[in-house]
Amino acid sequence: MAVVVIGGWALYFVSAQAFLCTPLLRRLVNAESPAIHLEYRSAWSAWPGRVHAEGVRLTSQDRGVQWQLDLDRVTASIAVWELPRRIFHATRVRAQGVSFALRRRIPGPEVTPERLEGLAPVAGFAPAPIAEEGPEDDLPDWRYRLFTVWLEDVAAGGVRSIWIDRMRLEGDVQAAGAFYLKPLRRALIAPAELWGDSLLLSHGRSRVAEQLRARAKLSLGPFDPRGATRETVLRGLDLEAEGTGRLAGIAFLSQAIGLPLRGGTGPVRLQVRVERGVVQPGTAASAEVADAAARAGGLAASVRLLSASFEVRRGAPARVRIEARDA
């Protein structure tokens, strides 16, 4: 009996290394690249369904977005019997050293240097994420061969960067949750949790907030990516978040209001509650900034101290308070 067990294990060990260490797995997953594309520096498995990998990079593209996930090291329990059905299902994932980037694709006529500045880069794609023109190819079921990615019980440490369009969160973030993506069919985050201290939030080239201490929990979807609009996606969003930190400046608001801004540093605090895309009572934010200045043509204005707060109240209009002082 022992000989049979040892022989079976040896057969698995050799077969697994051949599958992981040669291009076989990558060829299987990447058959429909760039819809989904997998690369890794090394991978091995000593026990059925349990895989260790280093230098992992997963990228994907559809008509709406491009994204990239990098993992320095990861150990995953994989439902190997689902691979022939083109389902990469990891029932447990432990990762260290993580970066994630996502950017929306832009219609060609709308591409400008300003729209591209500060966008997250995604490996394997051009610097400008130009959207495809022409009718959508929804890949009918009879010729659908894309891999589904299903990650459960995910815990990740050392999350270095989360970069969405021009907004980037850097530091040592911890993350946990679950993720499901069937390209061109179904997407779901249910739920995800992020928390960390001493974080930096940037928008493009401008620092927004530093010394952040934040925690967030969100669920998104499920939704069908085909023809999904911002409104349909937001209707599937639940979010609870809170954080404190220091506003690094108000320059990041310059483009939004059409005026060059500078200065404006000080403490900031926020608490956010969203259910099915609707901001809920209890959502509040406050900031107190110093030495904020704006310029329009030959006119300039500055304020020594500016206090602002916003609160969503139950059964009453949202309350906004702004107070400026020159001393």
LUMTIZA-621723 format. One record per residue (C-alpha): residue in three letters; z, y, x. Coordinates in nm, 2 decimals, always signed. Layout:
BEGIN
+------+--------+--------+--------+
: type :      w :      v :      u :
+------+--------+--------+--------+
:  ALA :      Z :      Y :      X :
...
+------+--------+--------+--------+
% end
This chain:
BEGIN
+------+--------+--------+--------+
: type :      w :      v :      u :
+------+--------+--------+--------+
:  MET :  +0.00 :  +0.00 :  +0.00 :
:  ALA :  +0.09 :  +0.24 :  +0.28 :
:  VAL :  -0.24 :  +0.17 :  +0.45 :
:  VAL :  -0.43 :  +0.26 :  +0.13 :
:  VAL :  -0.23 :  +0.58 :  +0.09 :
:  ILE :  -0.28 :  +0.68 :  +0.45 :
:  GLY :  -0.65 :  +0.59 :  +0.43 :
:  GLY :  -0.69 :  +0.80 :  +0.11 :
:  TRP :  -0.52 :  +1.09 :  +0.27 :
:  ALA :  -0.73 :  +1.07 :  +0.58 :
:  LEU :  -1.05 :  +1.06 :  +0.37 :
:  TYR :  -0.94 :  +1.37 :  +0.18 :
:  PHE :  -0.84 :  +1.55 :  +0.50 :
:  VAL :  -1.18 :  +1.49 :  +0.66 :
:  SER :  -1.37 :  +1.57 :  +0.34 :
:  ALA :  -1.17 :  +1.89 :  +0.28 :
:  GLN :  -1.22 :  +2.02 :  +0.63 :
:  ALA :  -1.59 :  +1.95 :  +0.60 :
:  PHE :  -1.61 :  +2.14 :  +0.28 :
:  LEU :  -1.40 :  +2.43 :  +0.40 :
:  CYS :  -1.50 :  +2.47 :  +0.76 :
:  THR :  -1.87 :  +2.43 :  +0.71 :
:  PRO :  -2.09 :  +2.66 :  +0.49 :
:  LEU :  -2.07 :  +2.42 :  +0.19 :
:  LEU :  -1.81 :  +2.61 :  -0.01 :
:  ARG :  -1.96 :  +2.95 :  +0.06 :
:  ARG :  -2.31 :  +2.83 :  -0.03 :
:  LEU :  -2.17 :  +2.70 :  -0.36 :
:  VAL :  -1.99 :  +3.02 :  -0.45 :
:  ASN :  -2.26 :  +3.25 :  -0.31 :
:  ALA :  -2.55 :  +3.09 :  -0.49 :
:  GLU :  -2.58 :  +3.39 :  -0.72 :
:  SER :  -2.48 :  +3.66 :  -0.46 :
:  PRO :  -2.43 :  +3.96 :  -0.49 :
:  ALA :  -2.28 :  +3.90 :  -0.84 :
:  ILE :  -2.00 :  +3.73 :  -0.65 :
:  HIS :  -1.98 :  +3.66 :  -0.28 :
:  LEU :  -1.71 :  +3.49 :  -0.07 :
:  GLU :  -1.66 :  +3.50 :  +0.31 :
:  TYR :  -1.36 :  +3.39 :  +0.53 :
:  ARG :  -1.29 :  +3.35 :  +0.89 :
:  SER :  -1.11 :  +3.01 :  +0.87 :
:  ALA :  -0.98 :  +2.77 :  +0.61 :
:  TRP :  -0.81 :  +2.43 :  +0.60 :
:  SER :  -0.63 :  +2.19 :  +0.37 :
:  ALA :  -0.39 :  +1.91 :  +0.46 :
:  TRP :  -0.29 :  +1.82 :  +0.10 :
:  PRO :  -0.51 :  +1.79 :  -0.21 :
:  GLY :  -0.56 :  +2.12 :  -0.39 :
:  ARG :  -0.36 :  +2.33 :  -0.14 :
:  VAL :  -0.57 :  +2.55 :  +0.07 :
:  HIS :  -0.49 :  +2.79 :  +0.35 :
:  ALA :  -0.73 :  +3.06 :  +0.46 :
:  GLU :  -0.75 :  +3.36 :  +0.69 :
:  GLY :  -0.98 :  +3.66 :  +0.69 :
:  VAL :  -1.09 :  +3.62 :  +0.33 :
:  ARG :  -1.33 :  +3.87 :  +0.17 :
:  LEU :  -1.45 :  +3.85 :  -0.19 :
:  THR :  -1.70 :  +4.10 :  -0.33 :
:  SER :  -1.87 :  +4.13 :  -0.66 :
:  GLN :  -2.11 :  +4.35 :  -0.85 :
:  ASP :  -2.23 :  +4.40 :  -1.20 :
:  ARG :  -2.42 :  +4.68 :  -1.37 :
:  GLY :  -2.10 :  +4.89 :  -1.40 :
:  VAL :  -1.89 :  +4.84 :  -1.08 :
:  GLN :  -1.88 :  +4.70 :  -0.73 :
:  TRP :  -1.55 :  +4.58 :  -0.58 :
:  GLN :  -1.41 :  +4.41 :  -0.27 :
:  LEU :  -1.08 :  +4.21 :  -0.21 :
:  ASP :  -0.96 :  +4.15 :  +0.15 :
:  LEU :  -0.68 :  +3.91 :  +0.23 :
:  ASP :  -0.55 :  +3.86 :  +0.59 :
:  ARG :  -0.38 :  +3.53 :  +0.50 :
:  VAL :  -0.36 :  +3.33 :  +0.17 :
:  THR :  -0.23 :  +3.00 :  +0.05 :
:  ALA :  -0.35 :  +2.88 :  -0.29 :
:  SER :  -0.31 :  +2.58 :  -0.51 :
:  ILE :  -0.67 :  +2.52 :  -0.64 :
:  ALA :  -0.78 :  +2.31 :  -0.94 :
:  VAL :  -1.05 :  +2.14 :  -0.73 :
:  TRP :  -1.17 :  +1.94 :  -1.03 :
:  GLU :  -1.29 :  +2.26 :  -1.19 :
:  LEU :  -1.52 :  +2.36 :  -0.90 :
:  PRO :  -1.81 :  +2.15 :  -1.02 :
:  ARG :  -1.80 :  +2.35 :  -1.34 :
:  ARG :  -1.82 :  +2.67 :  -1.13 :
:  ILE :  -1.46 :  +2.78 :  -1.19 :
:  PHE :  -1.25 :  +2.89 :  -0.90 :
:  HIS :  -0.91 :  +2.84 :  -1.06 :
:  ALA :  -0.60 :  +2.90 :  -0.84 :
:  THR :  -0.28 :  +2.82 :  -1.02 :
:  ARG :  -0.06 :  +2.97 :  -0.75 :
:  VAL :  -0.15 :  +3.23 :  -0.49 :
:  ARG :  +0.06 :  +3.37 :  -0.20 :
:  ALA :  -0.12 :  +3.64 :  +0.00 :
:  GLN :  -0.03 :  +3.87 :  +0.29 :
:  GLY :  -0.22 :  +4.17 :  +0.41 :
:  VAL :  -0.43 :  +4.28 :  +0.11 :
:  SER :  -0.68 :  +4.56 :  +0.05 :
:  PHE :  -0.87 :  +4.62 :  -0.28 :
:  ALA :  -1.15 :  +4.86 :  -0.35 :
:  LEU :  -1.35 :  +4.93 :  -0.66 :
:  ARG :  -1.61 :  +5.19 :  -0.74 :
:  ARG :  -1.82 :  +5.26 :  -1.05 :
:  ARG :  -2.20 :  +5.26 :  -1.01 :
:  ILE :  -2.37 :  +5.60 :  -1.06 :
:  PRO :  -2.71 :  +5.65 :  -1.23 :
:  GLY :  -2.97 :  +5.76 :  -0.98 :
:  PRO :  -3.03 :  +6.11 :  -1.11 :
:  GLU :  -2.66 :  +6.18 :  -1.10 :
:  VAL :  -2.61 :  +6.09 :  -0.74 :
:  THR :  -2.50 :  +6.40 :  -0.53 :
:  PRO :  -2.31 :  +6.44 :  -0.21 :
:  GLU :  -2.01 :  +6.56 :  -0.41 :
:  ARG :  -2.01 :  +6.25 :  -0.63 :
:  LEU :  -2.03 :  +6.02 :  -0.32 :
:  GLU :  -1.77 :  +6.20 :  -0.11 :
:  GLY :  -1.45 :  +5.99 :  -0.08 :
:  LEU :  -1.58 :  +5.69 :  -0.27 :
:  ALA :  -1.45 :  +5.35 :  -0.17 :
:  PRO :  -1.69 :  +5.15 :  +0.06 :
:  VAL :  -1.78 :  +4.80 :  -0.05 :
:  ALA :  -1.91 :  +4.56 :  +0.21 :
:  GLY :  -2.26 :  +4.43 :  +0.17 :
:  PHE :  -2.37 :  +4.73 :  -0.05 :
:  ALA :  -2.53 :  +5.06 :  +0.03 :
:  PRO :  -2.30 :  +5.37 :  +0.07 :
:  ALA :  -2.43 :  +5.50 :  -0.26 :
:  PRO :  -2.35 :  +5.27 :  -0.56 :
:  ILE :  -2.67 :  +5.35 :  -0.75 :
:  ALA :  -2.68 :  +5.19 :  -1.09 :
:  GLU :  -2.97 :  +4.96 :  -1.18 :
:  GLU :  -3.23 :  +5.09 :  -1.42 :
:  GLY :  -3.41 :  +4.91 :  -1.69 :
:  PRO :  -3.28 :  +4.67 :  -1.96 :
:  GLU :  -2.98 :  +4.46 :  -1.89 :
:  ASP :  -3.01 :  +4.10 :  -1.80 :
:  ASP :  -2.72 :  +3.93 :  -1.98 :
:  LEU :  -2.80 :  +3.59 :  -1.84 :
:  PRO :  -2.81 :  +3.37 :  -2.14 :
:  ASP :  -2.59 :  +3.06 :  -2.13 :
:  TRP :  -2.88 :  +2.82 :  -2.05 :
:  ARG :  -2.93 :  +2.99 :  -1.71 :
:  TYR :  -2.58 :  +3.12 :  -1.65 :
:  ARG :  -2.47 :  +2.98 :  -1.31 :
:  LEU :  -2.22 :  +3.25 :  -1.19 :
:  PHE :  -1.87 :  +3.14 :  -1.06 :
:  THR :  -1.57 :  +3.23 :  -1.26 :
:  VAL :  -1.26 :  +3.35 :  -1.07 :
:  TRP :  -0.92 :  +3.27 :  -1.23 :
:  LEU :  -0.61 :  +3.36 :  -1.03 :
:  GLU :  -0.26 :  +3.28 :  -1.17 :
:  ASP :  +0.09 :  +3.33 :  -1.04 :
:  VAL :  -0.03 :  +3.57 :  -0.77 :
:  ALA :  +0.23 :  +3.72 :  -0.53 :
:  ALA :  +0.10 :  +3.95 :  -0.25 :
:  GLY :  +0.29 :  +4.13 :  +0.02 :
:  GLY :  +0.17 :  +4.40 :  +0.26 :
:  VAL :  -0.08 :  +4.55 :  +0.02 :
:  ARG :  -0.22 :  +4.82 :  +0.25 :
:  SER :  -0.47 :  +4.99 :  +0.02 :
:  ILE :  -0.57 :  +5.01 :  -0.34 :
:  TRP :  -0.89 :  +5.23 :  -0.37 :
:  ILE :  -1.04 :  +5.31 :  -0.71 :
:  ASP :  -1.34 :  +5.54 :  -0.69 :
:  ARG :  -1.20 :  +5.84 :  -0.50 :
:  MET :  -0.83 :  +5.77 :  -0.56 :
:  ARG :  -0.65 :  +5.57 :  -0.29 :
:  LEU :  -0.30 :  +5.44 :  -0.27 :
:  GLU :  -0.18 :  +5.34 :  +0.08 :
:  GLY :  +0.14 :  +5.20 :  +0.22 :
:  ASP :  +0.33 :  +4.88 :  +0.19 :
:  VAL :  +0.29 :  +4.77 :  -0.17 :
:  GLN :  +0.40 :  +4.45 :  -0.33 :
:  ALA :  +0.19 :  +4.30 :  -0.61 :
:  ALA :  +0.21 :  +4.02 :  -0.86 :
:  GLY :  +0.02 :  +3.91 :  -1.16 :
:  ALA :  -0.29 :  +3.72 :  -1.29 :
:  PHE :  -0.66 :  +3.79 :  -1.30 :
:  TYR :  -0.96 :  +3.64 :  -1.47 :
:  LEU :  -1.32 :  +3.73 :  -1.43 :
:  LYS :  -1.62 :  +3.55 :  -1.57 :
:  PRO :  -1.90 :  +3.78 :  -1.45 :
:  LEU :  -2.10 :  +3.94 :  -1.74 :
:  ARG :  -1.88 :  +3.76 :  -1.99 :
:  ARG :  -1.51 :  +3.83 :  -1.98 :
:  ALA :  -1.25 :  +4.02 :  -1.77 :
:  LEU :  -0.87 :  +4.01 :  -1.80 :
:  ILE :  -0.56 :  +4.13 :  -1.61 :
:  ALA :  -0.26 :  +3.99 :  -1.77 :
:  PRO :  -0.04 :  +4.14 :  -1.64 :
:  ALA :  -0.02 :  +4.29 :  -1.30 :
:  GLU :  +0.28 :  +4.45 :  -1.14 :
:  LEU :  +0.29 :  +4.68 :  -0.84 :
:  TRP :  +0.58 :  +4.84 :  -0.66 :
:  GLY :  +0.65 :  +5.01 :  -0.33 :
:  ASP :  +0.82 :  +5.29 :  -0.13 :
:  SER :  +0.70 :  +5.56 :  +0.11 :
:  LEU :  +0.35 :  +5.54 :  -0.03 :
:  LEU :  +0.06 :  +5.79 :  +0.01 :
:  LEU :  -0.18 :  +5.89 :  -0.27 :
:  SER :  -0.51 :  +6.06 :  -0.19 :
:  HIS :  -0.81 :  +6.18 :  -0.38 :
:  GLY :  -1.12 :  +6.20 :  -0.17 :
:  ARG :  -1.02 :  +6.39 :  +0.15 :
:  SER :  -0.72 :  +6.56 :  -0.01 :
:  ARG :  -0.37 :  +6.42 :  -0.01 :
:  VAL :  -0.22 :  +6.42 :  -0.36 :
:  ALA :  +0.14 :  +6.29 :  -0.31 :
:  GLU :  +0.34 :  +6.14 :  -0.03 :
:  GLN :  +0.68 :  +5.97 :  +0.01 :
:  LEU :  +0.61 :  +5.80 :  -0.32 :
:  ARG :  +0.84 :  +5.55 :  -0.47 :
:  ALA :  +0.66 :  +5.39 :  -0.76 :
:  ARG :  +0.65 :  +5.08 :  -0.99 :
:  ALA :  +0.38 :  +4.99 :  -1.24 :
:  LYS :  +0.31 :  +4.71 :  -1.48 :
:  LEU :  -0.03 :  +4.69 :  -1.66 :
:  SER :  -0.24 :  +4.46 :  -1.87 :
:  LEU :  -0.61 :  +4.51 :  -1.93 :
:  GLY :  -0.84 :  +4.33 :  -2.16 :
:  PRO :  -0.97 :  +4.09 :  -2.24 :
:  PHE :  -1.31 :  +4.27 :  -2.27 :
:  ASP :  -1.67 :  +4.19 :  -2.24 :
:  PRO :  -1.82 :  +4.38 :  -1.94 :
:  ARG :  -2.16 :  +4.38 :  -2.11 :
:  GLY :  -2.21 :  +4.73 :  -2.25 :
:  ALA :  -1.84 :  +4.81 :  -2.21 :
:  THR :  -1.76 :  +5.18 :  -2.23 :
:  ARG :  -1.46 :  +5.37 :  -2.10 :
:  GLU :  -1.33 :  +5.38 :  -2.46 :
:  THR :  -1.36 :  +5.00 :  -2.52 :
:  VAL :  -1.19 :  +4.93 :  -2.18 :
:  LEU :  -0.90 :  +5.17 :  -2.25 :
:  ARG :  -0.84 :  +5.01 :  -2.59 :
:  GLY :  -0.73 :  +4.70 :  -2.40 :
:  LEU :  -0.49 :  +4.89 :  -2.16 :
:  ASP :  -0.11 :  +4.86 :  -2.17 :
:  LEU :  +0.07 :  +5.05 :  -1.89 :
:  GLU :  +0.43 :  +5.12 :  -1.79 :
:  ALA :  +0.48 :  +5.32 :  -1.48 :
:  GLU :  +0.73 :  +5.54 :  -1.31 :
:  GLY :  +0.75 :  +5.71 :  -0.98 :
:  THR :  +0.90 :  +5.99 :  -0.77 :
:  GLY :  +0.77 :  +6.16 :  -0.46 :
:  ARG :  +0.64 :  +6.48 :  -0.31 :
:  LEU :  +0.33 :  +6.66 :  -0.41 :
:  ALA :  +0.13 :  +6.71 :  -0.09 :
:  GLY :  -0.08 :  +6.99 :  -0.23 :
:  ILE :  -0.31 :  +7.10 :  -0.52 :
:  ALA :  -0.64 :  +7.11 :  -0.33 :
:  PHE :  -0.74 :  +6.78 :  -0.51 :
:  LEU :  -0.77 :  +6.98 :  -0.84 :
:  SER :  -1.02 :  +7.23 :  -0.69 :
:  GLN :  -1.33 :  +7.05 :  -0.81 :
:  ALA :  -1.19 :  +6.98 :  -1.16 :
:  ILE :  -1.11 :  +7.35 :  -1.23 :
:  GLY :  -1.40 :  +7.50 :  -1.03 :
:  LEU :  -1.17 :  +7.71 :  -0.80 :
:  PRO :  -1.06 :  +7.66 :  -0.44 :
:  LEU :  -0.69 :  +7.58 :  -0.44 :
:  ARG :  -0.45 :  +7.55 :  -0.15 :
:  GLY :  -0.08 :  +7.50 :  -0.09 :
:  GLY :  +0.14 :  +7.37 :  -0.37 :
:  THR :  +0.39 :  +7.13 :  -0.22 :
:  GLY :  +0.71 :  +7.01 :  -0.38 :
:  PRO :  +0.89 :  +6.73 :  -0.57 :
:  VAL :  +0.71 :  +6.54 :  -0.85 :
:  ARG :  +0.84 :  +6.28 :  -1.10 :
:  LEU :  +0.65 :  +6.09 :  -1.37 :
:  GLN :  +0.70 :  +5.82 :  -1.63 :
:  VAL :  +0.40 :  +5.68 :  -1.82 :
:  ARG :  +0.38 :  +5.45 :  -2.13 :
:  VAL :  +0.04 :  +5.35 :  -2.27 :
:  GLU :  -0.02 :  +5.09 :  -2.55 :
:  ARG :  -0.37 :  +4.98 :  -2.64 :
:  GLY :  -0.51 :  +5.29 :  -2.46 :
:  VAL :  -0.28 :  +5.54 :  -2.65 :
:  VAL :  -0.02 :  +5.75 :  -2.46 :
:  GLN :  +0.32 :  +5.68 :  -2.61 :
:  PRO :  +0.64 :  +5.89 :  -2.66 :
:  GLY :  +0.85 :  +5.88 :  -2.34 :
:  THR :  +0.56 :  +5.97 :  -2.12 :
:  ALA :  +0.67 :  +6.26 :  -1.91 :
:  ALA :  +0.59 :  +6.44 :  -1.58 :
:  SER :  +0.74 :  +6.72 :  -1.39 :
:  ALA :  +0.66 :  +6.90 :  -1.07 :
:  GLU :  +0.79 :  +7.20 :  -0.88 :
:  VAL :  +0.55 :  +7.34 :  -0.62 :
:  ALA :  +0.58 :  +7.62 :  -0.37 :
:  ASP :  +0.32 :  +7.86 :  -0.23 :
:  ALA :  +0.03 :  +7.77 :  -0.45 :
:  ALA :  -0.28 :  +7.99 :  -0.42 :
:  ALA :  -0.63 :  +8.02 :  -0.58 :
:  ARG :  -0.94 :  +8.23 :  -0.50 :
:  ALA :  -1.23 :  +8.33 :  -0.72 :
:  GLY :  -1.50 :  +8.54 :  -0.55 :
:  GLY :  -1.32 :  +8.84 :  -0.40 :
:  LEU :  -1.00 :  +8.78 :  -0.61 :
:  ALA :  -0.70 :  +8.59 :  -0.49 :
:  ALA :  -0.38 :  +8.49 :  -0.66 :
:  SER :  -0.07 :  +8.32 :  -0.53 :
:  VAL :  +0.27 :  +8.22 :  -0.66 :
:  ARG :  +0.59 :  +8.16 :  -0.47 :
:  LEU :  +0.73 :  +7.89 :  -0.69 :
:  LEU :  +0.57 :  +7.71 :  -0.99 :
:  SER :  +0.75 :  +7.47 :  -1.22 :
:  ALA :  +0.56 :  +7.26 :  -1.47 :
:  SER :  +0.65 :  +6.97 :  -1.71 :
:  PHE :  +0.48 :  +6.77 :  -1.97 :
:  GLU :  +0.64 :  +6.54 :  -2.23 :
:  VAL :  +0.51 :  +6.33 :  -2.52 :
:  ARG :  +0.76 :  +6.33 :  -2.80 :
:  ARG :  +0.79 :  +6.10 :  -3.11 :
:  GLY :  +0.69 :  +6.28 :  -3.43 :
:  ALA :  +0.62 :  +6.61 :  -3.26 :
:  PRO :  +0.35 :  +6.77 :  -3.05 :
:  ALA :  +0.35 :  +6.71 :  -2.68 :
:  ARG :  +0.55 :  +6.98 :  -2.50 :
:  VAL :  +0.41 :  +7.16 :  -2.19 :
:  ARG :  +0.63 :  +7.41 :  -2.00 :
:  ILE :  +0.51 :  +7.62 :  -1.71 :
:  GLU :  +0.72 :  +7.88 :  -1.52 :
:  ALA :  +0.61 :  +8.09 :  -1.23 :
:  ARG :  +0.83 :  +8.29 :  -1.00 :
:  ASP :  +0.75 :  +8.51 :  -0.70 :
:  ALA :  +1.10 :  +8.47 :  -0.54 :
+------+--------+--------+--------+
% end
